[in-house]
Amino acid sequence: MRSLPAEVLEIIVQATSTEDQLALCISSKSVNELAVRSLYREIDLAISPAKAVRCCKTLVSNKAAALAVRSIRIADGVRGSHYLQGYYHLVEKVLKFLPRLVELALKISTTLFTNVIDHSVLPNLLRFVVISPPTASFVAFIRRHPQLQVLSYGGLDFNDEFGNIDLPALNAYYGPANIIPNILAVSPVRKLVVVWNIDDPSLDDEARGDYDRIFASMVHASVRYLDVVTKSWSLKLVSAISQSFPLLQVIVLRTVIVDSGGVAINNLYDSLRDALPAFQNLLCITLAIHGRSSPVSSSDLDEEFEIVMGWGDVCPSIDTCTLLCQCHYLVLLIFPT
């Protein structure tokens, strides 16, 4: 083993199981370094509270292990646990030992736990995935990391008091639509996956469908992939997309319910057909109803086939479509010979 080149050793280590990597740690110094890098590259502290504590203590005491970490997933402890406050302090301490961290995933259910990122500065952080209450600590953490390239946020809207956050390097955003004006005004986002107030019953259709205002706050020209989840189908959404994002390559529209009093699916199909000439580079359209599972008839497939053929006529760049039957249509251009 010791005579093998480092590149070969690295391939061997990466191909072995965790148990075998632990055994390799004692075989030689060079293999130990490779095994430690592999073992600690991705860490999940959300699996077990006891294992999380042990792992945190290792990262604090073992510099080589801490420098190997590139991705870490952290969840707050069990409510009422006697060690909860101590665990928070331990996690806060660990983050200070991870200067090479690239991806941080946090699942936070209490505002107290957001204190663990109060003073964290991670110079190489590129991806931040978080489920959290919108606290001042959370917003300040994002503001301290303008180099972020991916932000995935599951939580409530920001309060106006938090102001705007400039993320000039951000190229992918996953989260609620209403905070887009706060965080995407200067971001060259290419991938946008947004959820549009599907859990707020107090909003009427007009408030829920303020698509033009939200999209107008963005740098439109950069978006290539758009995935929107709404409570029900919306013709206003289709119109706003065609006006704001003419360079889109992928459009995904999803709804969480079938609203009998809302827009009929055939009207949505017609609206999309009317909007398609606005797109210069569109390659793919996908429509879906979340959690829907219903029988598909041959007449349904025939109808969808005719719709896809009509879309191809008005937007020749399209090459794939997936409609509600979840059948994938490949659009082929046939040139005369």
N, C-alpha and C positions, 0 to 999 in steps of 0.2 A: 504493500500500500504506500509506504513512504517514498518509494522510487517513482511513483506515477506522477505525471505532470499535474499542476494545480487545476487545470481546466478539466482533466479527466476525473480527478477526485471530486470536483464540484458536481459533475454530472451524476456520479455514483451516489453522492450524499443526497442530492435532490430526488433521486429515484427510490430511495429507501424509506421505510416506514418510520414513524416517530420513535418507536421502541428501538429500532436499529440505529437511528441517529444518536440516541442517547448512549448506546453501546459504543458507537464510533468515537464519541467524545473522549474516551480514555485511551484510544489507540495511539495517537500521536498529537503533537501540538498543532501541526498544520491541518489535520483532519478535524481536530477539536474546533478550530476557528471556523472552518467551513460548516460544521454541524451546528454550531451556535448561531451562525448567520441564518441558516435554514430554519432552525427551530423557532427563532424569535422574530422572523421576518413579519409574520402575521399573528397577532395575538387577540384572543377573544376573552375578555374578562367578564362577559355576561353569562357564561355557562354555569359557574358555581361560585358562590361567595367565598368559600374556603379556598378554592384554587386561585381565585382572583387575588386574595390577600397574599398568598404565598408567592404568586407571580410578581406582584407589585414589589414585595420585599427583595426578590431576586434582581429586578430591574434597577432598584435603588443601589444595591450593593455590588452588582456586576456590570462594570462599564461596557465590556464587550457585548453583553446581551442587550443592554440599553441602546447602544449604537447600531445594533442590527435591526431594530424595530422600524418597519416602514408603515405598518398598518395596525391600528388598535381599535377594538370595539369595547365600549364601556357602558354599563348600565348602573343606575343607582341601586342601592341595596334594598333589602326587604323592609317595608315600613315597620317601624317599631323595634327593629333589631337593636340589641344593646350596643353593638359595635358600629352603628351607622355613622356617628360623627367621626370616629377614628378612621373608618374606611374612606370617608370624604377627604380627610386630610392626607391619607396615604395616596389616593388617586391624584390629588393636587400636586403632591411631591413628585410622583412618578412622571407627570407630564413635563416637569422641568429637566428630566434626565433623558428626553427623547428628541435631540436636536435634528435627527435625520427623518423624523416622522413625515410621511407623505399623505397618509389618509387617517382621519380621525372620525369615528362613528360614536355618537353619544345618544343614549336613550334616557331622558330625564323626565321624571314624573313629579318632582317637587322643586319648588323654586330654590330651596336650600342647596340642592345639589349643583345648581349652576355656579355656585361659589368656587367650585374646583377649577374653573377656567378663568377666574377673576384676573390672575396675573400671568397667565400662560402666553408665551410668545414662541411659536413654532416656525422657524425661518424657512423650512422646506415644505410646509403644509400646502398641498394642492387640492385635496378633496376633503370636504367637510359634510358629513351626513349626520343630521341631528333631528331628534324628536324632543321638543322642549317647549316650556312656556316662554313667551316672548319677554324675557327679563332684560334689565339694563346690562347685566353681566354677559349675557348671550350676545346682545347686539354689539357691545364693546369688543368682544372676542372676534367677531367677524370683521369689525372695523380695523382691528390690529393686523389682519391678514389680507391685505389687498392683492396678494399674489394668488389667491384662490382661483382655481380653474373650474371646479365643480362644487356646487352647493345644492344639497338636498335637504329641504326643511319641511318637517311635519309638525305643524303647530298653528296657533291662532295668528291673526293679523297683528302687526306691530302697532303700538300706540304712536300717535303723531309726535309725542314728546321725544321719541328716539331719533327723529330726523332721518336723513338719507344716508346711505352707505355707498361709497364708490368702490366698485370691484372691477377695475379696468382689464383684468386678465380673465374674467369669468367667461367660459364658453359653453357651460351646461348648467341649467337651473331646473330643479324639480321641486315643486311646492305650490302653495296657494297663489291665486292670481292677484289678489288685492294688495300684496306687498311688492308687486313688480315695480311700481313707481318709486318705491323706497330704495331698491337695490339694483335695478337694471338700467338706470338712465344712461350710464356710460359704458355698460358692459357689452362686448362684442359677442353675445351669446349666439351659438350655432344650433344648440339643442335646447328646446324649451318644452317641458312637460308640466302642465299647470292644471290645478283643480279649482273649479269655479263655484265656490260657495254652496257646495252640495249639502252641507250639514247645518245650514242656517235657515230654519223655517220662517224667521221673521222677515226675510227679504222677499219682496215681490219680484215679478219677472223683470221689471224695468231696472231695479237696483242690481239684480243678479246678472243682468245682461249688459253691463256697462263696458262692452268689449272695446269700443273705439277709444275711450279715454285711457284704458289700461294699455292697449297696444301702442297708442300715440306716445307713451312715455319711454318707449324703447328705441334702440338703434336697430331699425327694421331690417336694413340691408344684410345684416349678418346671419339672420335666422335661416337655417336650412331644414331643420327637423322640428315639427310642431305636433305635440300630442296634448289634446284638451279633453278633460273630463268634466262634464256638465250634468246637472240634475235631469235634464231632458233635452231633446233636439232643439236647435235654435237656428232660424234662418238669419237672424242678426249676426250670429257668430260667423257663419259662412261668408256673409258680406264683408264683415270686418277683416277676416283673414285675407280675402282676395285683395282688399284695398291696402292692407299693411305689409303683406309678405309676398310680393310677386316672385321672389327668387326661391321659394320653398321647393324642396325636393321630396319631402315626405310629409303627408298630412294624416294624422290619426285622430278621429273623433269618437269619443266614448261617452255613453250615458249610463247612469246607475239605475234608472227606472224606465219602464214603458208608460208614459203619461198619456192616458186615453184622451185627455182634454188638450194635449199639446200638439206639436207639429207632426203631421202624418209623415211616415217615412218616404212616401212617394214625392211629397212636397220637398223634402230634404234632397232627394235625388235630383229633382228638377233644379233646385237652387244651386246645387253643386255643378250641374251641367252648365248653367248660365255663368257661373263664376270661373270655370276652368280656363277660358281663353286668357285670363289675366296672368296665368302662371307660365313662365317661360321655360322652367327647368324641372317641372314636376315629374317625379318618377313613380310614386306610390301613394295610394289612398287606402286607408283602412277604416272601416266603421265597425263598432262593436257595442253590445249592451252588456254591462257587467253582470256576470253570474247567470246569463241567459242560457238555457239549454232546452231546445224545443225541436220536435221532428222537422225534417226538411223534406219537402216534396219536389218532384221533378219540375212542377210548374214554377216553384220558387226559384229553382236553379235557372230555368229558361228565362224568367223575368230578369234575374240578375245579369245573365249573359247579355241580354239586349241592352241593359243599362250600361254595362261596361263597354260594349261595342260603341254605343253612342258617345260615351266619354272619350274614347280613343279618337273619334272623328274630330272632336273640337279641341282636343289637347293631345297631339301626336306623341309628345315626350313620355306619356304614361306607359310604364311597362308591367306593373303589377297592381292588382286591386283585390281587396278582401272585404266583402260586404257581410250582411247579417247572417247569412247561411254559413259563414266562416269557410267558404270555399275560396281558394286562392286562384285568381285568374291571371294568367300570363298573356299580356297583349303583344302579339307579334305583328310586325310590319312586313307585308308581303310586297315586294317590288316586282313589277313586270319584267320578264326576260325576253 
